[in-house]
């Protein structure tokens, strides 16, 4: 570590650390705003809707429970309990619609159904 930084008063070190954290946070925010403006129209529409968790649970039971379990606690597929803490809404949407993780089938619900499903998953 830089000898001068080590010898500087603690408040200067903290100020430098805080400055770096703020700059990184600002960069992440700017990238997030830029990213959201360039979202796929389907994803943008899903994120603009307020989902209904009751409908979301019905969609889950029909389409997902066979592999993820009736209570979303895992079976053939992984547990989806607290999945919203591990994956963002965009990642969850992409997971559902992509078909990139066999044996999970490609599935593209309507934007309203996807918003409902996301709202249900957030409650797990």
Secondary structure as GFF3:
##gff-version 3
##sequence-region A 1 124
A	DSSP	alpha_helix	3	7	.	.	.	ID=ss1
A	DSSP	alpha_helix	10	37	.	.	.	ID=ss2
A	DSSP	alpha_helix	41	48	.	.	.	ID=ss3
A	DSSP	alpha_helix	53	63	.	.	.	ID=ss4
A	DSSP	alpha_helix	65	68	.	.	.	ID=ss5
A	DSSP	alpha_helix	83	86	.	.	.	ID=ss6
A	DSSP	alpha_helix	89	98	.	.	.	ID=ss7
A	DSSP	alpha_helix	111	122	.	.	.	ID=ss8
###
